[in-house]
Amino acid sequence: VLFRSPMGELNWLTGLIIVIAGALAGFINTLAGGGSFLTLAALNLAGLPISMANGTNRVAVLVQNVAAVAGFKKGGMSDLKRSLLLSAPAVVGSVAGALAGVQLDPDFFSKLLVVAMVAMLVVLVVNPKRFLANREFKATPLRIAVAIVAMLAIGFYSGIVQAGVGFYIIAALVLTTGSDLVKTNMHKVFIIGATTLVALIIFALNGQVNWLYGLLLAIGNGTGAWVGSNAAVKGGEKLVKIVLGVMLVVLIIRYLGIFPWFSA
């Protein structure tokens, strides 16, 4: 045992797996998105039941998005009124989703995770950001109403799974509010931060958060996000999407149990 505290025990290999997974996820989330699929699998591999991995992952997600909100504000990008308006239904949905998530059977959650991974593969192939970046959508009262309903549904998904939610928020906001991708990302990190906070509280109250693992994951996540945000590698996002796609295929095979020797 490398470290023992009231939060849990940790050995060298487990700690290394968690930090590396967090760093990779932070890098992936910065350049593309969907890194939580990797951290969920890594926490599961490190010995956490998939339900506890789902709760523990929220610690790093919260830290990452709080830092992102602060970064946007420091850069002069902030619209608190609109962010709060969009976050309110998402938070309501997240509470409902998290309450459902803590009750889910682990086998069912694994299957649900596979469905989410397949959806993410479709998103990576279609690349909706490319479509959205070239079109303008005018915000109307009807579109704002649709955005609120969409945030409620996305919040519910976020409360249960969390992984990949950023893609869906971006698509929903651009199509309904007419925000450009920069402003959309500003709102996205605020919304994810708010929904993650309430979901984390619910998972923690139900004993499904390992704080030691979560803090280590957050350290790795923050490091990877910092490297990703400062990377100036040509084609970096494209490479990350390819790597993420391959990892998703591997994880789908693992969680489906297609090969018994490679099943979760």
Stockholm file with secondary structure:
# STOCKHOLM 1.0

chainA/1-264         VLFRSPMGELNWLTGLIIVIAGALAGFINTLAGGGSFLTLAALNLAGLPISMANGTNRVAVLVQNVAAVAGFKKGGMSDLKRSLLLSAPAVVGSVAGALAGVQLDPDFFSKLLVVAMVAMLVVLVVNPKRFLANREFKATPLRIAVAIVAMLAIGFYSGIVQAGVGFYIIAALVLTTGSDLVKTNMHKVFIIGATTLVALIIFALNGQVNWLYGLLLAIGNGTGAWVGSNAAVKGGEKLVKIVLGVMLVVLIIRYLGIFPWFSA
#=GR chainA/1-264 SS CCEEETTEEECHHHHHHHHHHHHHHHHHHHHTSCTHHHHHHHHHHTTCCHHHHHHHHHHHHHHHHHHHHHHHHHTTCCCHHHHHHHHHHHHHHHHHHHHHHTTSCHHHHHHHHHHHHHHHHHHHHHCHHHHHHTCCCCCCHHHHHHHHHHHHHHHHHHHHTCTTHHHHHHHHHHHHHCCCHHHHHHHHHHHHHHHHHHHHHHHHHTTCCCHHHHHHHHHHHHHHHHHHHHCCCTTHHHHHHHHHHHHHHHHHHHHHTSSGGGCC
#=GC SS_cons         CCEEETTEEECHHHHHHHHHHHHHHHHHHHHTSCTHHHHHHHHHHTTCCHHHHHHHHHHHHHHHHHHHHHHHHHTTCCCHHHHHHHHHHHHHHHHHHHHHHTTSCHHHHHHHHHHHHHHHHHHHHHCHHHHHHTCCCCCCHHHHHHHHHHHHHHHHHHHHTCTTHHHHHHHHHHHHHCCCHHHHHHHHHHHHHHHHHHHHHHHHHTTCCCHHHHHHHHHHHHHHHHHHHHCCCTTHHHHHHHHHHHHHHHHHHHHHTSSGGGCC
//
